[in-house]
């Protein structure tokens, strides 16, 4: 079982930055693909960004140029650096991981991931 724990959420003014983290632990200790999703009130959970086992990254259109996904492989920790935040970015952000060594994708799809964290709230005020 893989455990994912998000941290770093909070409240920020529009235009500001915020970095959230996701620490992965458990067995196996390798997560081949990881991603970030958001869930805003009244909407479905949607993909934000993903990083594949070859370190390729993909983003949903609404965050391209503003958000950056990265992974510290030594610490098995995933990050999402969010810049130029907008009120519409307000949501619960979830970390997701997949341990299948064949995982790879160019879309941030919920069905590509087997493990999920509990989420961290990000609130952007105008």
Kinemage of the C-alpha trace (Angstrom):
@kinemage 1
@onewidth
@group {chain A} dominant
@subgroup {mainchain}
@vectorlist {calphas} color= white
{ca unk a 1} P 0.000 0.000 0.000
{ca unk a 2} L 1.135 3.497 -0.820
{ca unk a 3} L 0.256 6.367 1.489
{ca unk a 4} L 0.108 9.924 0.188
{ca unk a 5} L 0.045 12.923 2.509
{ca unk a 6} L -0.449 16.417 1.126
{ca unk a 7} L 0.647 19.581 2.882
{ca unk a 8} L 1.224 23.261 2.248
{ca unk a 9} L -2.273 24.403 1.445
{ca unk a 10} L -3.650 27.652 2.795
{ca unk a 11} L -5.058 31.047 1.938
{ca unk a 12} L -3.344 33.408 -0.460
{ca unk a 13} L -4.144 36.640 -2.277
{ca unk a 14} L -4.828 36.564 -5.980
{ca unk a 15} L -1.613 36.890 -7.943
{ca unk a 16} L 0.447 35.273 -5.221
{ca unk a 17} L 2.359 31.989 -5.125
{ca unk a 18} L 1.880 28.846 -3.124
{ca unk a 19} L 3.658 25.493 -3.117
{ca unk a 20} L 1.966 22.315 -2.023
{ca unk a 21} L 3.669 19.005 -1.347
{ca unk a 22} L 2.804 15.328 -1.309
{ca unk a 23} L 4.928 12.830 0.587
{ca unk a 24} L 4.676 9.228 -0.594
{ca unk a 25} L 5.468 6.298 1.671
{ca unk a 26} L 4.728 2.621 2.029
{ca unk a 27} L 5.377 -0.369 -0.153
{ca unk a 28} L 6.466 -0.373 -2.869
{ca unk a 29} L 8.591 2.703 -2.407
{ca unk a 30} L 8.532 3.668 -6.053
{ca unk a 31} L 5.729 5.634 -7.612
{ca unk a 32} L 6.152 5.658 -11.363
{ca unk a 33} L 3.568 8.296 -12.172
{ca unk a 34} L 2.187 11.014 -9.954
{ca unk a 35} L -0.299 13.784 -10.433
{ca unk a 36} L -2.275 16.621 -8.920
{ca unk a 37} L -6.035 17.012 -9.118
{ca unk a 38} L -8.388 19.651 -7.827
{ca unk a 39} L -11.960 19.470 -6.620
{ca unk a 40} L -13.887 22.711 -6.437
{ca unk a 41} L -17.303 22.951 -4.767
{ca unk a 42} L -20.078 21.915 -7.088
{ca unk a 43} L -17.708 20.529 -9.698
{ca unk a 44} L -16.128 17.204 -10.510
{ca unk a 45} L -12.558 16.397 -9.585
{ca unk a 46} L -10.303 17.384 -12.478
{ca unk a 47} L -6.690 16.883 -13.398
{ca unk a 48} L -4.146 19.663 -12.983
{ca unk a 49} L -0.731 18.181 -13.767
{ca unk a 50} L 1.137 14.907 -13.967
{ca unk a 51} L 4.715 13.711 -14.038
{ca unk a 52} L 5.585 10.397 -15.651
{ca unk a 53} L 8.361 7.924 -14.813
{ca unk a 54} L 10.597 9.530 -17.465
{ca unk a 55} L 10.030 12.955 -15.836
{ca unk a 56} L 7.866 14.237 -18.678
{ca unk a 57} L 5.213 16.619 -17.409
{ca unk a 58} L 1.790 17.588 -18.666
{ca unk a 59} L -0.694 20.214 -17.566
{ca unk a 60} L -4.304 21.083 -18.040
{ca unk a 61} L -4.708 24.172 -20.200
{ca unk a 62} L -5.967 26.424 -17.418
{ca unk a 63} L -2.705 26.178 -15.436
{ca unk a 64} L -0.103 26.081 -18.201
{ca unk a 65} L 2.534 28.716 -17.632
{ca unk a 66} L 1.430 29.263 -14.024
{ca unk a 67} L 1.862 25.893 -12.288
{ca unk a 68} L 4.893 23.627 -12.214
{ca unk a 69} L 4.897 20.003 -11.096
{ca unk a 70} L 8.119 18.460 -9.864
{ca unk a 71} L 9.317 15.475 -7.899
{ca unk a 72} L 12.172 14.903 -5.502
{ca unk a 73} L 12.952 11.255 -6.235
{ca unk a 74} L 15.272 10.879 -3.248
{ca unk a 75} L 12.525 11.997 -0.882
{ca unk a 76} L 9.689 10.489 -2.954
{ca unk a 77} L 7.903 13.811 -2.607
{ca unk a 78} L 5.788 15.532 -5.216
{ca unk a 79} L 5.421 19.306 -5.456
{ca unk a 80} L 3.118 21.734 -7.201
{ca unk a 81} L 4.424 25.267 -7.450
{ca unk a 82} L 1.481 27.537 -8.162
{ca unk a 83} L 2.132 31.104 -9.318
{ca unk a 84} L -0.190 33.904 -10.387
{ca unk a 85} L -3.013 32.283 -8.476
{ca unk a 86} L -6.573 33.192 -9.332
{ca unk a 87} L -9.756 32.946 -7.241
{ca unk a 88} L -10.948 30.204 -9.588
{ca unk a 89} L -7.982 28.071 -8.485
{ca unk a 90} L -9.680 27.736 -5.093
{ca unk a 91} L -10.231 24.034 -4.440
{ca unk a 92} L -9.158 21.003 -2.518
{ca unk a 93} L -5.988 19.685 -4.158
{ca unk a 94} L -5.325 15.962 -4.207
{ca unk a 95} L -2.155 14.049 -4.899
{ca unk a 96} L -2.357 10.792 -6.849
{ca unk a 97} L 0.129 8.045 -7.623
{ca unk a 98} L 0.483 4.933 -9.716
{ca unk a 99} L 2.928 2.080 -9.064
{ca unk a 100} L 2.459 0.266 -12.373
{ca unk a 101} L 5.872 0.533 -14.044
{ca unk a 102} L 4.209 0.797 -17.457
{ca unk a 103} L 2.270 3.926 -16.529
{ca unk a 104} L 2.699 6.862 -18.855
{ca unk a 105} L 0.263 9.406 -20.189
{ca unk a 106} L -0.117 12.857 -21.662
{ca unk a 107} L -3.452 13.555 -20.055
{ca unk a 108} L -4.178 14.078 -16.394
{ca unk a 109} L -6.852 11.426 -16.011
{ca unk a 110} L -8.266 10.078 -12.775
{ca unk a 111} L -8.373 6.557 -14.157
{ca unk a 112} L -4.575 6.491 -14.536
{ca unk a 113} L -3.964 6.561 -10.789
{ca unk a 114} L -4.633 3.983 -8.092
{ca unk a 115} L -3.612 5.803 -4.930
{ca unk a 116} L -4.928 9.087 -3.562
{ca unk a 117} L -4.171 11.430 -0.706
{ca unk a 118} L -6.670 13.142 1.562
{ca unk a 119} L -6.233 16.570 0.013
{ca unk a 120} L -5.081 20.013 1.033
{ca unk a 121} L -7.253 23.126 0.735
{ca unk a 122} L -6.114 26.070 -1.342
{ca unk a 123} L -8.121 29.285 -1.085
{ca unk a 124} L -7.372 32.282 -3.289
{ca unk a 125} L -9.001 35.572 -2.381
{ca unk a 126} L -9.448 38.514 -4.712
